[in-house]
Amino acid sequence: MAGGRRLWTVVVLAAAAGLGAGLWLSQPPWRSSPLPAPAGMPTVHAAQPGEPMPALTLPDLDGTPLALPGRFAGRPLLINVWASWCGPCVEEMPELARFSAQQGDNGIQVVGLALDSAEAVREFLQQVPVDYPVVLETPGPADASVALGNTRGLLPYSVLVGADGRIVRQKLGAFAPGELDHWAQPAP
């Protein structure tokens, strides 16, 4: 009986993975238009490299509004979109924490943008603490990650914003150890 349940679990997980891969592959990587919004919901412009970062005001874990990029004007900003239930997001958190700790007072400011509930994020950060600010957003077809260019809606997603407030780079997927040091460098 236990073997049957195990097989059933494997079949369900394989089907979910296949469906996810099919959806992912159906969205071409060169797509620059925003995701279609459900009827009655406004369409969000997905920012591209070279464009100004859209102004966002999102609550931190205490509910205090944090203006981005406003609060960090004149300083490069790395926004990492994640969720506590996202395996690759969890795996890259130590790399982001390491990178943030190396930046000092004048380096690149890292901000986590959690598409999650405050309770889930607090619980997660008890296990995997970070020293950079974390803001919250309700996931959806017009959330802040879409405005930052995440037209596929996948996580993790990172955006590097220059000191001038313009988007420099965007990355879909987790950072491997050491990758962030090179990725966050200014283009030659």
ZIHU-V403170 format. One record per residue. N is the residue number from 0. SS is DSSP state (H for helix, E for strand, C for the rest). BURIAL is + if it has 24 or more other ideal C-beta (glycine too) atoms within 12 Angstrom, else -. Layout:
# ZIHU-V403170
n:N ss:SS burial:BURIAL
n:N ss:SS burial:BURIAL
This chain:
# ZIHU-V403170
n:0 ss:C burial:-
n:1 ss:H burial:-
n:2 ss:H burial:-
n:3 ss:H burial:-
n:4 ss:H burial:-
n:5 ss:H burial:-
n:6 ss:H burial:-
n:7 ss:H burial:-
n:8 ss:H burial:-
n:9 ss:H burial:-
n:10 ss:H burial:-
n:11 ss:H burial:-
n:12 ss:H burial:-
n:13 ss:H burial:-
n:14 ss:H burial:-
n:15 ss:H burial:-
n:16 ss:H burial:-
n:17 ss:H burial:-
n:18 ss:H burial:-
n:19 ss:H burial:-
n:20 ss:H burial:-
n:21 ss:H burial:-
n:22 ss:H burial:-
n:23 ss:H burial:-
n:24 ss:H burial:-
n:25 ss:C burial:-
n:26 ss:C burial:-
n:27 ss:C burial:-
n:28 ss:C burial:-
n:29 ss:C burial:-
n:30 ss:C burial:-
n:31 ss:C burial:-
n:32 ss:C burial:-
n:33 ss:C burial:+
n:34 ss:C burial:+
n:35 ss:C burial:-
n:36 ss:C burial:-
n:37 ss:C burial:-
n:38 ss:C burial:-
n:39 ss:C burial:-
n:40 ss:C burial:-
n:41 ss:C burial:-
n:42 ss:C burial:-
n:43 ss:C burial:+
n:44 ss:C burial:-
n:45 ss:C burial:+
n:46 ss:C burial:+
n:47 ss:C burial:+
n:48 ss:C burial:-
n:49 ss:C burial:-
n:50 ss:C burial:-
n:51 ss:E burial:-
n:52 ss:C burial:+
n:53 ss:C burial:+
n:54 ss:C burial:-
n:55 ss:E burial:+
n:56 ss:E burial:-
n:57 ss:E burial:+
n:58 ss:E burial:+
n:59 ss:E burial:+
n:60 ss:C burial:+
n:61 ss:C burial:-
n:62 ss:C burial:-
n:63 ss:C burial:-
n:64 ss:E burial:-
n:65 ss:E burial:+
n:66 ss:E burial:-
n:67 ss:E burial:+
n:68 ss:C burial:+
n:69 ss:H burial:-
n:70 ss:H burial:-
n:71 ss:H burial:+
n:72 ss:C burial:-
n:73 ss:C burial:-
n:74 ss:C burial:+
n:75 ss:C burial:+
n:76 ss:E burial:+
n:77 ss:E burial:+
n:78 ss:E burial:+
n:79 ss:E burial:+
n:80 ss:E burial:+
n:81 ss:E burial:+
n:82 ss:C burial:+
n:83 ss:C burial:+
n:84 ss:C burial:-
n:85 ss:C burial:+
n:86 ss:H burial:-
n:87 ss:H burial:+
n:88 ss:H burial:+
n:89 ss:H burial:+
n:90 ss:H burial:-
n:91 ss:H burial:+
n:92 ss:H burial:+
n:93 ss:H burial:-
n:94 ss:H burial:+
n:95 ss:H burial:+
n:96 ss:H burial:+
n:97 ss:H burial:-
n:98 ss:H burial:+
n:99 ss:H burial:+
n:100 ss:H burial:-
n:101 ss:H burial:-
n:102 ss:H burial:+
n:103 ss:C burial:-
n:104 ss:C burial:-
n:105 ss:C burial:-
n:106 ss:C burial:-
n:107 ss:C burial:+
n:108 ss:E burial:+
n:109 ss:E burial:+
n:110 ss:E burial:+
n:111 ss:E burial:+
n:112 ss:E burial:+
n:113 ss:E burial:+
n:114 ss:E burial:+
n:115 ss:C burial:+
n:116 ss:C burial:-
n:117 ss:H burial:-
n:118 ss:H burial:-
n:119 ss:H burial:-
n:120 ss:H burial:+
n:121 ss:H burial:-
n:122 ss:H burial:-
n:123 ss:H burial:+
n:124 ss:H burial:+
n:125 ss:H burial:-
n:126 ss:H burial:-
n:127 ss:C burial:-
n:128 ss:C burial:-
n:129 ss:C burial:+
n:130 ss:C burial:-
n:131 ss:C burial:+
n:132 ss:E burial:+
n:133 ss:E burial:+
n:134 ss:E burial:+
n:135 ss:E burial:+
n:136 ss:E burial:+
n:137 ss:C burial:-
n:138 ss:C burial:+
n:139 ss:C burial:-
n:140 ss:C burial:+
n:141 ss:C burial:+
n:142 ss:C burial:+
n:143 ss:H burial:+
n:144 ss:H burial:+
n:145 ss:H burial:+
n:146 ss:H burial:+
n:147 ss:C burial:+
n:148 ss:C burial:+
n:149 ss:C burial:+
n:150 ss:C burial:+
n:151 ss:C burial:+
n:152 ss:C burial:+
n:153 ss:C burial:+
n:154 ss:C burial:+
n:155 ss:C burial:+
n:156 ss:E burial:+
n:157 ss:E burial:+
n:158 ss:E burial:+
n:159 ss:E burial:+
n:160 ss:E burial:+
n:161 ss:C burial:+
n:162 ss:C burial:-
n:163 ss:C burial:-
n:164 ss:C burial:+
n:165 ss:E burial:-
n:166 ss:E burial:+
n:167 ss:E burial:+
n:168 ss:E burial:+
n:169 ss:E burial:+
n:170 ss:E burial:+
n:171 ss:E burial:+
n:172 ss:C burial:+
n:173 ss:C burial:+
n:174 ss:C burial:+
n:175 ss:C burial:-
n:176 ss:C burial:-
n:177 ss:C burial:-
n:178 ss:H burial:-
n:179 ss:H burial:+
n:180 ss:H burial:-
n:181 ss:H burial:-
n:182 ss:H burial:+
n:183 ss:C burial:+
n:184 ss:C burial:-
n:185 ss:C burial:-
n:186 ss:C burial:-
n:187 ss:C burial:-
